[in-house]
Amino acid sequence: MVSSTVQYLHPADWSGARNAWQVRQDLWRMGRFEWVDAHGWQQMVDDGVATVIDVRTPPEVKPRELDPVSEMPGEIRRIHWPVEDIDHETFWERNSPYPMHPDAYQDTMDTFGDRVATAISTVLDAWQHGGTVLHCTAGRDRTSLVLGLVLQLPDIPGGAADWEEQQRVYASGAHGINEHHRTSPIPHPYESYLEPDAFQRELSDRLASYHKFLQEWPGDRVLELLKQNDSQ
């Protein structure tokens, strides 16, 4: 089973952060930024984080009951660029209650490819100028969609990722949010913690779908998407 060979990424040690992992030098992924407390923000600054890119829809950007009272430091720039349009009714009907599996990634590309392209370009530009964190709500699927396409590109620091690295990038996000469900005092309305065997089965299914998606989006196709988006 492919998922049994997965090794997770190095976790980011930021107080309060959930599902936070270092992807490459100066590039991280995580769940919603509202989980980070004041000490965690300072740790992020100390680690060289200069930009946080949030790809959630506007209704998702709000504090929750148990979130710490903290503010993003002035040293960190926040960019909010939703990769989905909350008003696109048919997309949400097809992906109700929300896209939660790599099976939905191609639909996201077909429907919002221009938005995803802008998110990729935003990550690339920020990464050139300092430490960059990409996140959605859980830090699993929209984050993996954008990062997976970024890592297909040949001219990024470290070069294009192979499948082994792509597996680690996706599996880390899936594992991290599953662990959050295990410890969270507030149950999630649609997802719950999966015990190890069940998680491995779920992860294998997700990785198979993710692999298929990435095979359909090699680096040259991602580059063409970026060029088309720049010309519009």
C-alpha positions as CSV (number, residue, x, y, z in Angstrom):
1,M,0.0,0.0,0.0
2,V,1.6,3.2,-1.1
3,S,0.7,5.2,1.9
4,S,2.7,2.9,4.2
5,T,5.9,4.3,2.7
6,V,5.1,7.9,3.3
7,Q,7.4,10.0,5.4
8,Y,5.9,13.2,6.7
9,L,7.5,16.7,6.3
10,H,9.3,18.4,9.2
11,P,6.7,20.1,11.4
12,A,6.9,23.8,12.0
13,D,7.2,24.6,15.7
14,W,4.9,27.6,16.0
15,S,2.9,27.9,19.1
16,G,-0.8,27.4,18.4
17,A,-0.4,26.6,14.7
18,R,-2.2,23.5,13.5
19,N,-1.1,21.3,10.6
20,A,2.0,23.4,10.0
21,W,4.9,21.9,8.0
22,Q,8.0,23.0,6.3
23,V,7.8,22.1,2.6
24,R,11.1,23.5,1.4
25,Q,13.6,26.1,2.5
26,D,11.5,29.3,3.3
27,L,8.3,27.6,2.2
28,W,5.6,26.3,4.7
29,R,2.0,25.1,4.7
30,M,-0.5,25.2,7.6
31,G,-4.1,25.4,8.6
32,R,-6.0,28.7,9.3
33,F,-3.8,31.5,10.7
34,E,-6.3,32.3,13.5
35,W,-5.0,29.3,15.5
36,V,-1.5,30.9,15.9
37,D,-1.0,32.6,19.2
38,A,1.2,35.6,20.0
39,H,4.3,33.5,20.8
40,G,3.7,31.5,17.6
41,W,3.7,34.6,15.5
42,Q,7.0,35.7,17.0
43,Q,8.4,32.2,16.2
44,M,7.3,32.6,12.6
45,V,9.1,36.0,12.4
46,D,12.2,34.4,13.9
47,D,12.0,31.7,11.3
48,G,12.0,34.3,8.5
49,V,8.4,34.3,7.6
50,A,7.6,37.4,5.6
51,T,4.4,36.5,3.8
52,V,1.3,34.5,4.7
53,I,-1.0,33.7,1.8
54,D,-4.6,32.7,2.6
55,V,-6.6,31.0,-0.1
56,R,-9.9,30.7,1.8
57,T,-13.2,32.2,0.8
58,P,-14.2,35.4,2.7
59,P,-16.8,33.7,4.9
60,E,-14.2,31.4,6.3
61,V,-12.0,34.2,7.5
62,K,-13.3,34.7,11.0
63,P,-12.3,33.9,14.6
64,R,-13.7,30.9,16.4
65,E,-14.7,30.3,20.0
66,L,-11.3,28.9,21.2
67,D,-9.0,31.0,19.0
68,P,-6.3,33.0,20.9
69,V,-6.5,36.7,20.9
70,S,-3.5,37.7,18.9
71,E,-2.5,39.8,15.9
72,M,-0.3,39.1,12.9
73,P,2.9,41.0,13.4
74,G,3.6,44.0,11.2
75,E,6.7,42.2,9.9
76,I,4.5,39.7,8.2
77,R,2.4,40.6,5.1
78,R,-0.9,38.8,4.7
79,I,-2.2,38.2,1.2
80,H,-5.8,37.0,0.9
81,W,-6.6,35.4,-2.5
82,P,-9.5,33.0,-2.5
83,V,-9.0,30.2,-5.1
84,E,-12.8,29.7,-5.3
85,D,-15.7,32.1,-5.8
86,I,-18.3,31.6,-3.0
87,D,-21.1,32.8,-5.4
88,H,-20.5,30.1,-8.0
89,E,-23.6,28.1,-7.1
90,T,-23.1,25.1,-9.4
91,F,-19.5,24.5,-8.2
92,W,-20.7,24.3,-4.6
93,E,-23.6,22.1,-5.6
94,R,-21.2,19.7,-7.3
95,N,-18.9,19.7,-4.3
96,S,-21.2,20.0,-1.3
97,P,-20.6,20.7,1.5
98,Y,-17.1,21.7,0.3
99,P,-14.3,20.2,-1.9
100,M,-12.6,17.8,0.5
101,H,-10.7,15.3,-1.7
102,P,-8.2,15.4,-4.6
103,D,-11.0,14.1,-6.8
104,A,-12.3,17.6,-6.8
105,Y,-9.1,19.3,-7.8
106,Q,-9.7,19.1,-11.6
107,D,-13.2,20.6,-11.1
108,T,-11.5,23.5,-9.2
109,M,-9.1,23.9,-12.1
110,D,-11.8,23.8,-14.7
111,T,-14.0,26.3,-12.8
112,F,-11.4,28.6,-11.2
113,G,-8.2,28.0,-13.1
114,D,-7.4,31.7,-13.3
115,R,-7.7,32.1,-9.6
116,V,-5.5,29.1,-8.9
117,A,-2.9,30.5,-11.4
118,T,-2.9,33.8,-9.6
119,A,-2.4,31.9,-6.3
120,I,0.6,30.0,-7.8
121,S,2.1,33.2,-9.1
122,T,1.6,34.9,-5.7
123,V,3.4,32.0,-3.9
124,L,6.3,32.1,-6.4
125,D,6.7,35.9,-6.0
126,A,6.5,35.9,-2.2
127,W,8.9,32.9,-2.0
128,Q,11.5,34.9,-4.0
129,H,11.5,37.6,-1.4
130,G,11.4,35.7,1.8
131,G,9.8,33.0,4.0
132,T,6.3,32.2,2.7
133,V,3.4,30.3,4.3
134,L,0.4,29.1,2.3
135,H,-2.8,28.0,4.1
136,C,-6.5,27.4,3.7
137,T,-8.8,26.3,6.5
138,A,-7.6,22.8,7.3
139,G,-4.4,23.2,5.4
140,R,-5.1,20.0,3.4
141,D,-6.8,20.3,0.1
142,R,-6.7,23.9,-1.3
143,T,-3.2,24.2,0.1
144,S,-2.2,20.9,-1.5
145,L,-3.7,21.8,-4.8
146,V,-1.7,25.1,-5.1
147,L,1.5,23.7,-3.6
148,G,1.3,20.5,-5.7
149,L,1.3,22.7,-8.9
150,V,4.0,25.0,-7.6
151,L,6.2,22.0,-7.0
152,Q,5.7,20.7,-10.6
153,L,7.7,23.7,-11.9
154,P,11.3,23.2,-12.9
155,D,12.7,26.6,-12.0
156,I,11.7,26.8,-8.3
157,P,14.4,26.5,-5.6
158,G,15.4,22.8,-5.4
159,G,13.8,22.0,-8.8
160,A,10.6,20.2,-9.6
161,A,9.4,17.7,-7.0
162,D,9.3,14.0,-7.7
163,W,6.3,11.9,-6.7
164,E,8.0,10.8,-3.4
165,E,8.2,14.4,-2.3
166,Q,4.7,15.2,-3.6
167,Q,3.4,12.3,-1.5
168,R,5.0,13.7,1.6
169,V,3.6,17.2,1.0
170,Y,0.1,15.9,0.6
171,A,0.3,13.2,3.3
172,S,1.6,15.7,5.9
173,G,-1.5,17.9,5.4
174,A,-3.8,15.0,5.6
175,H,-2.1,13.6,8.7
176,G,-1.9,16.9,10.4
177,I,-5.6,17.7,10.2
178,N,-6.6,14.2,11.2
179,E,-4.5,14.7,14.3
180,H,-6.3,18.0,14.9
181,H,-9.6,16.2,14.8
182,R,-8.3,13.7,17.4
183,T,-7.5,16.5,19.9
184,S,-10.0,19.2,19.1
185,P,-12.6,19.8,21.9
186,I,-15.1,21.0,19.2
187,P,-16.2,18.3,16.8
188,H,-16.0,19.0,13.1
189,P,-19.5,19.1,11.4
190,Y,-18.4,16.8,8.5
191,E,-15.2,15.1,9.4
192,S,-13.9,13.1,12.4
193,Y,-10.7,11.5,13.5
194,L,-9.7,8.3,11.7
195,E,-7.8,5.6,13.6
196,P,-4.5,4.6,12.1
197,D,-5.7,1.8,9.9
198,A,-8.7,3.7,8.6
199,F,-6.5,6.8,8.0
200,Q,-4.0,4.7,6.0
201,R,-6.8,3.4,3.8
202,E,-8.2,6.9,3.3
203,L,-4.7,8.3,2.6
204,S,-4.0,5.6,0.0
205,D,-7.2,6.6,-1.8
206,R,-6.4,10.3,-1.6
207,L,-2.8,9.8,-2.8
208,A,-4.0,7.7,-5.8
209,S,-6.3,10.6,-6.8
210,Y,-3.6,13.2,-6.2
211,H,-1.1,11.3,-8.3
212,K,-3.5,11.1,-11.2
213,F,-4.2,14.8,-10.9
214,L,-0.5,15.7,-10.9
215,Q,0.2,13.5,-13.9
216,E,-2.4,15.5,-15.8
217,W,-0.6,18.8,-14.7
218,P,3.1,18.4,-15.5
219,G,5.3,21.4,-15.2
220,D,5.0,22.6,-18.8
221,R,1.2,22.6,-18.5
222,V,1.4,24.7,-15.3
223,L,3.7,27.1,-17.0
224,E,1.3,27.5,-19.9
225,L,-1.5,28.2,-17.4
226,L,0.6,30.9,-15.8
227,K,1.4,32.4,-19.2
228,Q,-2.2,32.5,-20.2
229,N,-3.2,34.1,-17.0
230,D,-0.5,36.7,-17.2
231,S,-1.7,37.6,-20.7
232,Q,-5.3,38.2,-19.7
